[in-house]
């Protein structure tokens, strides 16, 4: 099973007015703008069906992940500004922020009341924050 992927997104167009960066093409059900302080941990969960894409606007983080059905299959990616990290379903993931950061989280499924909690399962990939409101397995 393929774990997370990372792709650096370069500007598609640049002129005196600024840049156009095509962050993502595909289906999205939800987009969130998220800030994270240096040293904080986010996620520590997996999604049963959702695909998640994180576009890092500024900062840096370590992206830790493992296959839920084969936890020994682990990976660590190092994201920097301009990177898009994509996580498929059934891959547990956690981010440890090495700098104050700002990112967009784009998911393929909507996150209306209850849909996020129905699809998201708490899973301690690394030490740090674990959402006690989520189910475990």
C-alpha positions as CSV (number, residue, x, y, z in Angstrom):
1,X,0.0,0.0,0.0
2,X,1.2,3.5,-0.9
3,X,1.6,5.7,2.1
4,X,1.7,9.5,2.0
5,X,3.1,11.4,-1.0
6,X,4.6,14.8,-1.0
7,X,4.8,17.2,-4.0
8,X,6.3,20.7,-4.1
9,X,3.9,23.1,-6.0
10,X,5.7,25.7,-8.0
11,X,3.9,28.8,-9.3
12,X,2.0,28.2,-12.6
13,X,2.3,31.9,-13.5
14,X,4.4,34.8,-12.3
15,X,4.5,38.4,-13.4
16,X,4.8,41.9,-11.8
17,X,1.4,41.5,-10.0
18,X,2.5,38.3,-8.2
19,X,2.0,34.6,-8.5
20,X,-0.7,32.1,-9.3
21,X,-0.2,28.7,-7.6
22,X,-2.5,25.9,-8.6
23,X,-2.7,24.1,-5.3
24,X,-5.1,21.3,-6.1
25,X,-7.1,19.8,-8.9
26,X,-9.7,17.2,-8.0
27,X,-12.8,16.7,-5.9
28,X,-13.1,18.5,-2.5
29,X,-15.8,18.3,0.1
30,X,-14.2,20.5,2.7
31,X,-11.4,23.1,2.9
32,X,-10.0,24.4,6.3
33,X,-7.4,27.1,6.9
34,X,-5.4,25.9,10.0
35,X,-2.6,27.5,12.0
36,X,-0.2,25.5,14.2
37,X,2.4,26.5,16.7
38,X,6.0,25.2,16.7
39,X,6.1,21.9,18.7
40,X,2.4,21.1,18.4
41,X,1.1,17.8,17.1
42,X,-2.0,17.5,15.0
43,X,-4.0,14.6,13.6
44,X,-2.9,11.3,15.2
45,X,-5.8,9.6,13.4
46,X,-6.9,8.0,10.2
47,X,-9.8,8.2,7.8
48,X,-11.8,5.2,6.7
49,X,-12.8,6.7,3.3
50,X,-11.6,10.3,3.2
51,X,-8.5,11.4,1.3
52,X,-6.7,14.3,2.9
53,X,-4.4,16.8,1.2
54,X,-2.4,19.4,3.2
55,X,-1.0,22.4,1.4
56,X,1.6,24.1,3.6
57,X,1.5,27.9,3.1
58,X,4.2,28.8,5.6
59,X,6.3,27.0,8.2
60,X,7.5,23.3,8.3
61,X,6.5,20.0,9.8
62,X,7.3,16.3,10.0
63,X,4.5,14.1,8.6
64,X,4.5,10.7,10.3
65,X,2.3,7.9,9.0
66,X,1.8,4.2,9.0
67,X,-0.6,1.7,7.4
68,X,-3.4,0.9,9.8
69,X,-3.5,-2.7,8.7
70,X,0.3,-3.1,8.8
71,X,1.7,-0.6,11.4
72,X,5.3,-1.6,10.8
73,X,5.0,0.0,7.3
74,X,6.0,3.5,8.5
75,X,7.1,6.7,6.8
76,X,8.3,10.2,7.7
77,X,8.1,13.1,5.3
78,X,9.5,16.6,5.9
79,X,7.1,19.3,4.5
80,X,8.1,22.9,3.8
81,X,6.2,25.8,2.5
82,X,4.8,25.1,-1.0
83,X,4.5,21.3,-0.4
84,X,1.3,19.3,-0.8
85,X,1.1,16.1,1.4
86,X,-1.6,13.7,0.3
87,X,-2.8,10.9,2.6
88,X,-5.0,8.0,1.4
89,X,-7.7,6.3,3.5
90,X,-6.6,3.8,6.1
91,X,-3.2,5.5,6.6
92,X,-2.8,6.8,10.1
93,X,-1.1,10.2,10.1
94,X,0.2,12.9,12.5
95,X,2.0,16.1,12.0
96,X,4.7,17.5,14.3
97,X,5.3,21.2,13.6
98,X,8.9,22.3,13.6
99,X,8.0,25.9,12.9
100,X,4.9,28.0,13.4
101,X,2.9,27.0,10.4
102,X,-0.2,27.8,8.3
103,X,-1.8,25.3,6.0
104,X,-4.9,24.4,4.0
105,X,-6.5,21.0,4.7
106,X,-8.5,19.8,1.7
107,X,-10.6,16.6,2.0
108,X,-12.6,14.7,-0.5
109,X,-15.6,14.2,1.9
110,X,-17.7,16.8,3.5
111,X,-17.4,17.4,7.2
112,X,-20.9,18.3,8.2
113,X,-22.1,17.5,11.7
114,X,-21.2,13.9,12.4
115,X,-19.5,13.1,9.1
116,X,-16.0,13.9,10.3
117,X,-16.4,11.8,13.5
118,X,-18.0,8.9,11.5
119,X,-15.0,8.7,9.2
120,X,-12.1,9.6,11.5
121,X,-10.6,7.2,14.0
122,X,-8.1,8.2,16.7
123,X,-4.8,6.4,16.3
124,X,-1.5,7.4,18.1
125,X,1.1,7.5,15.4
126,X,3.4,9.7,17.5
127,X,3.3,11.0,21.1
128,X,1.2,14.1,21.4
129,X,-2.3,15.3,21.1
130,X,-5.0,12.6,20.6
131,X,-8.6,13.7,20.2
132,X,-10.6,12.0,23.0
133,X,-13.9,12.7,21.2
134,X,-13.0,10.3,18.4
135,X,-13.6,6.6,18.4
136,X,-10.6,4.3,18.5
137,X,-10.8,1.4,16.0
